[in-house]
Every structure is written in C-alpha cells, then in structure tokens.
Amino acid sequence: MHVPRQFIETNATILHDLIKAHPLGTWITSYNDNIEINHIPFLLEVDGNGLATLKGHINRTNPLLKSLNALANSVVVFQGAESYISPSWYASKPIDQKVVPTWNYAVVHAHGEAQLHSEKEWLLSHLNSLTDSQENRRTQPWRVSDAPDDYIARMLRGIVGIEIPIEKLEGTWKTSQNKSNDDKLGVIRGLDLDHDRDSNEMSSYVREHANDN
C-alpha cells in the first residue's frame, strides 16, 4: 500500500480503536491466482503482550472454505470515517484559486493467515463476545442465551469460525495534514456543517493536528 509519509499512522491503540468502532471488515484472500472478497464483522482481541487477533465467522456454505487450507497471507480492510473535502472550505481559495477537491479518510489494513474453528465451545464463545460488543450499549441488550438452546445449536452447525493473528498492521489517516492551519480550520467548519457521522468523526481527526503548523 502506497501512503505518503505524512498520512501514515502507526500508533497501535489508534489503529485498534478504529477496528473496534468500524468492525465490518473487507476480508481479501488470494490463492491459486484467484482473489476472494468477503464482508464480515470481526472482533478484535488484544492479549497482555499486545498481540492482536481478529475473530469472525462465515457461513459453512461459503465457497471460500474449500480453498482456505491453501491460502497465503490475507488482509482485512477496515474503513473508518471518510469525507469529501470541498475546495470552497479552504481559506487559501480566494488568494489564487489554486485548490482542488480531495477526499479525507482513515483506514486500517490487517495482515495475517486465517485459521479455522468448528468447535462448538469456540463458536459459542465468539458469538457471545461479538454480540455483547454491540448489544452492551443498549438499555435492554439481547443475549445469545435469550434464544432457545436447540435453535442456537442448529445455527452453530451452519458456521465456521475464523481466527486471524495479526502479523502486520497498517494505517492511513489522510486528514488534511498537508494543509495550512487556516485551511484545516476551514475544513473543520465545513465538515461540522454536514452534520453526519463521518463528517463529525473526520472533523475530530482534523482537529487533532489543527495547530501543527
């Protein structure tokens, strides 16, 4: 992945936080000159030594299962906030008009080899953790145990667990770092007026380095 130096993010905590906030990953695998792309939610687990692992699951009918044993490295892409940046927001626009549109974004690439799990205990633990990570913010959270045991057992037979120990983690934070401070402030004002989730999140990213130059 080519990334200009000023947009590279290496802080593991920041990268992990994006994965947790945007857990739906684009899982890309390559084998025998074929490329497979799947979109699945992942749960990130980090142990006491800082080693990170992605855990997810796919349907047992997914054709990818036939080739997983032959897979080389795969990558999971996690897309964070992304926003169109209008040239009209830049304070420098009235000076010489030498401005063009761009797109700000934050993204994480997690590389690793996938391991399969079909054990009932592993799958049930994973589903509980994945569900709780989303339901715990609700006033009346749904639990896997709310469903009948025989129904959950049938559902478990239809999936296969995926575990990807992360061997390399790459982050790109293109958040107006290459602009003047006045232009950054203009971008923040423009994003704040859009009033949507991505614009609000991107505005906070630009704010973090608004006084760097």
C-alpha positions in Angstrom: 0.0 0.0 0.0 1.5 3.3 -1.1 1.0 6.0 1.6 2.6 9.5 1.6 4.7 9.8 4.8 2.5 12.5 6.4 -0.6 10.2 6.2 1.0 7.1 7.8 -0.5 6.1 11.3 1.5 3.6 13.3 0.0 4.0 16.8 -1.4 0.6 17.6 -4.0 2.0 20.0 -5.4 4.3 17.4 -5.5 1.5 14.8 -7.2 -0.9 17.2 -9.8 1.8 18.2 -10.8 2.2 14.5 -11.3 -1.5 14.1 -13.5 -1.6 17.2 -15.5 1.4 16.0 -15.9 0.0 12.5 -15.8 -3.8 12.9 -17.2 -4.7 9.5 -14.1 -5.8 7.6 -13.5 -6.4 3.9 -11.6 -9.7 4.0 -9.4 -10.2 0.9 -7.7 -13.6 0.3 -5.6 -14.8 -2.6 -4.9 -18.3 -3.7 -4.1 -20.1 -7.0 -4.4 -16.8 -8.9 -7.9 -16.2 -7.5 -9.0 -13.4 -5.3 -11.9 -13.8 -2.9 -13.6 -10.9 -1.1 -15.9 -11.3 1.9 -17.5 -8.7 4.1 -17.8 -9.9 7.7 -17.8 -8.3 11.2 -14.7 -9.0 13.2 -14.0 -8.9 16.9 -10.5 -7.6 17.9 -8.8 -9.2 20.8 -5.5 -8.0 22.3 -3.6 -10.0 24.8 -1.4 -8.8 27.7 1.6 -8.8 25.4 -0.1 -6.5 22.8 -0.6 -9.3 20.3 -3.8 -8.7 18.4 -6.2 -11.3 16.8 -9.2 -10.9 14.6 -12.1 -13.3 15.2 -15.1 -13.8 12.9 -17.2 -16.4 11.2 -18.6 -17.3 7.8 -21.4 -19.5 6.6 -20.5 -23.1 6.1 -21.8 -22.8 2.5 -19.2 -20.2 1.6 -17.1 -21.5 -1.3 -14.1 -19.9 0.3 -13.9 -22.8 2.8 -12.8 -25.2 0.0 -9.6 -23.2 -0.5 -8.8 -21.9 2.9 -6.2 -24.6 3.6 -4.2 -23.4 0.5 -4.4 -19.7 1.4 -1.3 -17.5 1.6 -1.5 -14.3 3.6 -4.8 -12.4 3.6 -5.7 -8.9 4.5 -8.7 -7.4 6.2 -9.5 -3.7 5.4 -11.4 -1.7 8.0 -12.8 1.6 6.6 -13.2 4.4 9.1 -14.5 7.9 8.6 -14.4 9.3 5.0 -15.5 12.6 3.7 -15.4 14.7 0.5 -13.4 17.9 1.1 -14.6 20.9 -0.9 -12.1 23.5 -2.2 -14.5 26.2 -1.1 -13.7 25.4 2.5 -10.0 26.4 2.2 -9.0 29.9 3.5 -6.4 30.0 0.7 -9.0 29.7 -2.1 -9.7 33.5 -2.5 -5.9 34.1 -2.8 -5.0 32.3 -6.0 -7.8 29.8 -6.7 -5.1 27.0 -6.8 -7.2 24.5 -4.9 -8.9 21.3 -5.9 -11.3 18.8 -4.2 -9.9 15.8 -2.3 -11.1 13.0 -0.1 -10.1 12.5 3.5 -10.3 9.0 5.0 -9.0 6.8 7.8 -8.4 3.1 7.0 -6.6 0.1 8.6 -5.1 -2.9 6.8 -4.7 -6.0 9.0 -2.5 -8.8 7.5 -2.4 -12.4 8.7 -3.1 -16.1 7.9 -6.6 -17.4 8.7 -7.2 -20.4 11.0 -10.5 -22.3 11.0 -12.6 -23.3 14.1 -15.6 -25.6 14.1 -15.6 -26.5 17.8 -18.9 -25.6 19.5 -17.2 -24.1 22.5 -15.1 -21.7 20.4 -18.0 -20.7 18.2 -20.4 -20.1 21.1 -17.8 -18.0 23.0 -17.1 -16.0 19.8 -20.8 -15.3 19.2 -21.3 -14.2 22.8 -18.4 -11.9 22.6 -19.3 -10.4 19.2 -22.9 -9.9 20.2 -22.1 -8.4 23.6 -19.7 -5.9 21.9 -22.7 -4.5 20.0 -25.5 -5.0 22.5 -23.9 -3.7 25.6 -24.6 -0.1 24.6 -28.4 -0.8 24.6 -30.7 -0.3 27.5 -32.1 -3.8 27.1 -29.3 -5.8 25.4 -30.1 -9.1 23.6 -28.0 -12.1 24.6 -27.3 -15.3 22.7 -28.8 -17.1 25.7 -32.2 -15.4 25.1 -32.7 -17.8 22.1 -33.6 -21.5 22.6 -30.7 -23.8 23.1 -31.7 -26.1 20.2 -32.0 -23.2 17.9 -28.6 -21.8 18.7 -27.1 -25.3 18.4 -28.6 -25.5 14.8 -27.2 -22.1 14.0 -23.7 -23.1 15.2 -23.7 -26.1 12.9 -24.1 -23.7 9.9 -21.0 -21.5 10.5 -17.2 -21.9 10.7 -15.0 -19.7 12.9 -12.2 -17.6 11.5 -9.2 -16.5 13.6 -6.5 -14.3 12.1 -3.5 -13.5 14.3 -2.4 -10.0 13.0 1.1 -10.2 11.6 1.2 -6.7 10.2 -1.0 -3.6 10.9 -1.0 -0.6 8.5 -2.9 2.6 9.0 -3.6 5.6 6.7 -5.0 8.8 8.2 -5.5 11.3 5.4 -6.9 14.1 7.5 -5.6 17.4 5.9 -2.2 17.1 7.5 -0.7 18.6 4.3 -2.7 21.8 4.5 -2.0 25.1 6.3 -3.6 25.7 9.7 -6.1 28.2 8.2 -7.1 25.7 5.6 -7.5 23.0 8.3 -9.8 25.3 10.3 -11.9 25.9 7.1 -12.2 22.1 6.6 -13.3 21.7 10.2 -16.0 24.3 9.8 -17.2 22.8 6.5 -17.3 19.3 8.0 -19.2 20.5 11.1 -21.9 21.9 8.8 -22.6 18.5 7.2 -24.0 17.0 10.4 -23.4 13.4 9.6 -21.4 10.7 11.4 -18.5 10.5 9.0 -18.2 14.3 8.8 -18.2 14.7 12.6 -15.6 11.9 13.0 -13.4 13.4 10.3 -13.7 16.8 11.8 -12.4 15.4 15.1 -9.4 13.9 13.3 -8.5 17.2 11.6 -8.8 19.0 14.9 -6.1 16.7 16.4 -3.5 18.4 14.3 -5.1 21.8 13.6 -2.3 23.7 15.2 0.7 21.6 13.9 1.8 24.3 11.5 
